[in-house]
Amino acid sequence: MVTGFTPLIFGSLLWPVLGLPLTFTVLAVVVLVAVLWMGAVGPETRGRELDRINPEEAPPRLAPDGAAVQA
């Protein structure tokens, strides 16, 4: 959702006020926070068919090598 507004924010708001280096730094921090948030809070989908993911369903157990373990 925010992706569509990023060029507008970048071009018209941040760049003239902050300058180019600080604008890129601010946007890099925003992207880093988003990646860390998704890594911490996002659901695990490894070994699951993405079209059929049910949020209430427990993710499959994984073996040490990363392969799904049959229950």
Order of alpha helices (4+ residues) and beta strands (2+ residues): alpha-alpha
